[in-house]
Amino acid sequence: MSAVSSKLTLLDTEPVGRIFLRYLIPSTIGMLLMAINIVADGIMVGHRLGADALAGIGIAVPAFTIFFALSLWIGIGAATKYSMAMGAKDTASARTIFTHAILSIFLFTLVIGIIAFLFRNPLAYALGANETTFPYVADYLWVILLFGFVITVENTFSIFVRNDGAPNLAMIGLATTSIINIILDYVFLFVLDYGVKGAALATIIASFIGMIVLLTHFFKKNNNLKLIRFSFNKKIFLAILFIGFPSFLSEVGISVFTISHNIAFERMAGTEGVAAFTILNYVHSVMLMLFIGMGGAIQPLISYYHGSRNYERQRATMKMALLTALLAGVFFFFISQITAGSIVSIFGDFPQEVRDMATTGITLFFIAYLFTGSNLVMMTYYQSVGIVRMATWITASREIIVMLLFLLVLPHFFGIYGIWLSIPASELLVFIGIILYQRNVMKTS
């Protein structure tokens, strides 16, 4: 048995708490570094180019998110099937799944990026650009649409490396990407004065270097991941898409959240409102990455245990994950009530109106984190064991259907506060729905 295979079989023998921490710590640190990377983008753009450029990137970010969503759709879907196969000790099927995933994500995002690039100017306005922000949105899209396939392939590699028993290398890959991106941001923005295109270019180059780090895993003689000759298998591909769909929908939800809030703030508070929301959205990215890190930690474990039918370890892992998510949510909520003004100041010296709106937004929006972590952990669980419909309901509700309903209704009663409260309200409703669903499952089981 190979060394990496031995790492996977430790999931059957090591104490559950030790295994959980072995995956949780690098996954969370990796996501935190990625979040810091995103925030550093905002800080440098805000200080170097000002509020309009920051708003422009905020408007263009959904294009980046869609690429990331595609990598999660195929990456998580395939990695879940991969870990189930490894849990069942079916290495041949696992390698077929891996090969399908890598080739699919490369071809899909390359074609989509080129087509979107040809229509980048109408796309900029569709995302919410106005005369002030259009130049910045267009510059950002020019780079991201042409080279976004680098981001998707790198993220897919990262997911598989983590599922192949190497969470520390996955973390190192993310750390490399983040550090290189921050360095290049400074060089391109402050030294070479490349503007918004420079910020986007830094993201692409950093992702490419991070991918090279991850590729070292595939040159080890004893790893399980191998690209093999195969014939396209429609059944495997559709299974990957089915299981991975909640992850794709979750990232699409982030785009819907960003676009809808940009439009809502543009209508109610103009460019100042969009700038205030963009600040909040950078902070939200940090929090969301941390919670996604928790989900990323348990996905390989839950899928492996499901494949090996080790349900006792599966339940113990879920208890630890839910407790961690709950404690983290409470901590973040209380910190936000104390430090909201200081957080806003990090992003630049903005007009007082922008500062006040962003500070209020943080204190109200962070109510959501009391429920977000638990919702994401449960979504990951349902997805990892193949209960895809419930996972899809959670993702569709959190940041699309229920959120949009609250976004339409609450501002009529609470004005701009209603915009900030639409996500906390939707997270609470989804949290209640999960509790009711689980109670029903326990009654019928």
Buried (B, 14 or more C-beta within 10 A) or exposed (E): EEEBBEBBBEBEEEEBEEBBBBBBBBBBBBBBBBBBBBBBBBBBBBBBBBBBBBBBBBBBBBBBBBBBBBBBBBBBBBBBBBBBBBBBEBBEBBBBBBBBBBBBBBEBBBEBBEEBBEEBBEBBBEBBBBEBBBBBBBBBBBBBBBBBBBBBBBBBBBBBBBBBBBBBBBBBBBBBBBBBBBEBBBEBBEEEEBBBBBBBBBBBBBBBBBBEBBEBBBEBEEBBBEEEEBEEBEEBBEBBBBBBBBBBBBBBBBBBBBBBBBBBBBEEBEBBBBBBBBBBBBBBBBBBBBBBBBBBBBBBBBBBBBBBEBEEBBEBBBEBBBEBBBEBBEEBBEEBEEBBBEBBBBBBEBEEBBBBBBBBBBBBBBBBBBBBBBBBBBBBBBBBBBBBEBBBBBBBBBBBBBBBBBBEEBBEEBEBEBBBBBBBBBBBBBBEBBEEBEEEEEEEE
